[in-house]
Amino acid sequence: MEIIIAMYEISEEERKIRLEREENERKENLRRNAEEIYYDLYNKELNKTKELIKEA
C-alpha cells in the first residue's frame, strides 16, 4: 500500500512540474508574440517617419 501511495505522490509531483513547465512555456510564447508585435509596430512607425523626412 505504501508503494502505491508513493507512486501516486510522485505522479502528482510530476504533474505539477509538467503544468508549471507548460505555464512557463505559455508565458514565454506570449512574451515573444508581444515583442514581435511591438517591433513590427515600431518598424512601421519608423518607416513612416523616414518617408515624412524624405518628403520634407
LOZAKE-411221 format. One record per residue (C-alpha): residue number from 1; x, y, z; chain; residue in one letter. Coordinates in pm, whole numbers. Last residue first. Layout:
// residues N
+-----+--------+--------+--------+------+------+
! pos !     c1 !     c2 !     c3 ! unit ! code !
+-----+--------+--------+--------+------+------+
! NUM !      X !      Y !      Z !    A !    A !
...
+-----+--------+--------+--------+------+------+
***
This chain:
// residues 56
+-----+--------+--------+--------+------+------+
! pos !     c1 !     c2 !     c3 ! unit ! code !
+-----+--------+--------+--------+------+------+
!  56 !   1008 !   6736 !  -4625 !    A !    A !
!  55 !    904 !   6433 !  -4831 !    A !    E !
!  54 !   1212 !   6235 !  -4731 !    A !    K !
!  53 !   1152 !   6318 !  -4363 !    A !    I !
!  52 !    790 !   6202 !  -4391 !    A !    L !
!  51 !    903 !   5877 !  -4552 !    A !    E !
!  50 !   1157 !   5818 !  -4273 !    A !    K !
!  49 !    886 !   5881 !  -4013 !    A !    T !
!  48 !    652 !   5634 !  -4180 !    A !    K !
!  47 !    932 !   5376 !  -4190 !    A !    N !
!  46 !   1000 !   5427 !  -3818 !    A !    L !
!  45 !    629 !   5394 !  -3741 !    A !    E !
!  44 !    612 !   5066 !  -3932 !    A !    K !
!  43 !    932 !   4946 !  -3763 !    A !    N !
!  42 !    793 !   5022 !  -3416 !    A !    Y !
!  41 !    466 !   4846 !  -3497 !    A !    L !
!  40 !    650 !   4534 !  -3610 !    A !    D !
!  39 !    883 !   4562 !  -3310 !    A !    Y !
!  38 !    592 !   4573 !  -3065 !    A !    Y !
!  37 !    408 !   4289 !  -3240 !    A !    I !
!  36 !    718 !   4071 !  -3226 !    A !    E !
!  35 !    771 !   4151 !  -2857 !    A !    E !
!  34 !    410 !   4067 !  -2777 !    A !    A !
!  33 !    446 !   3735 !  -2956 !    A !    N !
!  32 !    769 !   3659 !  -2771 !    A !    R !
!  31 !    612 !   3744 !  -2434 !    A !    R !
!  30 !    307 !   3530 !  -2512 !    A !    L !
!  29 !    533 !   3240 !  -2608 !    A !    N !
!  28 !    732 !   3282 !  -2286 !    A !    E !
!  27 !    413 !   3285 !  -2080 !    A !    K !
!  26 !    289 !   2967 !  -2250 !    A !    R !
!  25 !    626 !   2798 !  -2197 !    A !    E !
!  24 !    618 !   2892 !  -1828 !    A !    N !
!  23 !    265 !   2755 !  -1797 !    A !    E !
!  22 !    369 !   2430 !  -1968 !    A !    E !
!  21 !    667 !   2396 !  -1732 !    A !    R !
!  20 !    445 !   2457 !  -1429 !    A !    E !
!  19 !    194 !   2201 !  -1553 !    A !    L !
!  18 !    471 !   1947 !  -1610 !    A !    R !
!  17 !    619 !   2009 !  -1264 !    A !    I !
!  16 !    278 !   1975 !  -1101 !    A !    K !
!  15 !    211 !   1653 !  -1294 !    A !    R !
!  14 !    549 !   1512 !  -1194 !    A !    E !
!  13 !    473 !   1595 !   -831 !    A !    E !
!  12 !    135 !   1422 !   -859 !    A !    E !
!  11 !    300 !   1120 !  -1023 !    A !    S !
!  10 !    548 !   1100 !   -737 !    A !    I !
!   9 !    274 !   1122 !   -477 !    A !    E !
!   8 !     75 !    849 !   -653 !    A !    Y !
!   7 !    383 !    625 !   -672 !    A !    M !
!   6 !    446 !    681 !   -300 !    A !    A !
!   5 !     84 !    596 !   -218 !    A !    I !
!   4 !    101 !    279 !   -427 !    A !    I !
!   3 !    431 !    179 !   -264 !    A !    I !
!   2 !    286 !    238 !     81 !    A !    E !
!   1 !      0 !      0 !      0 !    A !    M !
+-----+--------+--------+--------+------+------+
***
